Amino acid sequence: MTPPPLHCPRCDRPVEGFGGCRSCAAEGIGVNAMPPLADLTGLDLAGYPGGPWGLPAALPVPGPPVTLGEGNAPNIRLRQDPDGGRDGGGHGARRARPAGELWLKYEGGNPTGSHKDRAMAVGVAAALACGADTVVAASSGNAGAAAAAYAARAGLRCVVFTTEAVPAGLRAQIDALGAERVVHRGTVPERNAAMARAVEEFGWYPLTSFSAPSPGGNRYANEGYKSVAYELARDFAGRRIDTVVVPTSRADLLAGIGRGFRELAGAGLIAREPRLVAAEPAAAAPYTAALRHGERGEQERTRVASRPTVAFSLGEERPCWQGLDALWRSGGTACAVDDEVIMAEHRRLAAEGLLLEPSSAVAAAVARELPVAPGAVVVAIGTATGLKGMGG
Ligand SMILES: [Zn+2]
């Protein structure tokens, strides 16, 4: 099977290479190439076993599958105390009990502890399919660990460009999985240039992006995120999911979930697509800033200054276009919360037995603030375990 042709979803031009659409990039807008949507007509959703490889026909990669059993992350109903469970409780006016149901889809249950496994299972299979012997990822977060694990599974060499800011637990995980970790002390453009050279000169297969403006991650790998939507539709069959809240940086996960729901709606498997909400740390919130502009043309060209945040996995200055597109199509929005609220939610989830990394608590924190209709189901995606940030 030859991979399907890729087009820019914004200007519809064909796109080759890994840098996204060059025409749109020349306008300062990062847009990823996209394979065609899959046709899910006739799918028996109840029989879908979960994960990206549970539905290989929906993937633009021929296989063989590279899998460690990713997917099928559990849905856990969160407590919704009227006082919010915030530190110190409160004697003041108690907030009304939310009428909707708040659920967390806990992606920390994946093999390397994050949602990135869904993408890397597909991205490494794409690398194998094109005959690569080495994969490369630039990551200061969970993508590096997932790339290392799936490359090991496939017998490929893996090189991970990181910064000095990587938490010790994550560093140890990448090392133990046998990846070559290169600590790049330069700026992000310098790191990107180093990765571009490796891709061009050595033929290493890139699992993350290395151009500016960033178009988002590897477009084949990102198709693995559609499985989050398939699983939600299967698990909440008979109930209507009103809203899905997604921690957002380059919007790979957000856009992938949006594509999954579009495919499901296109095949008549769900009545309507849920509203998508991008949850961002206030210190780096390009989507929240973008949606404050009235015109889509201004929204596309938004640029913000990002500051360091406890949500270290998140932090982009410009929105990737397909993330905006996912919000527009679903009638969604973007919300930013500051570090104090993120850490309070991190502690609140831990008090319920759920240890998530702060970046992953962002979605639950935003979800609690959304106005929701009585009986409606809201799902926050909890992207990663908090274990990797432990140990200094
Ligand atoms: Zn374009």
Boltz pocket constraint, residues with backbone or C-beta under 6 A from the ligand:
constraints:
  - pocket:
      binder: B
      contacts: [[A, 8], [A, 9], [A, 10], [A, 11], [A, 12], [A, 13], [A, 21], [A, 22], [A, 23], [A, 24], [A, 31]]
      max_distance: 6.0
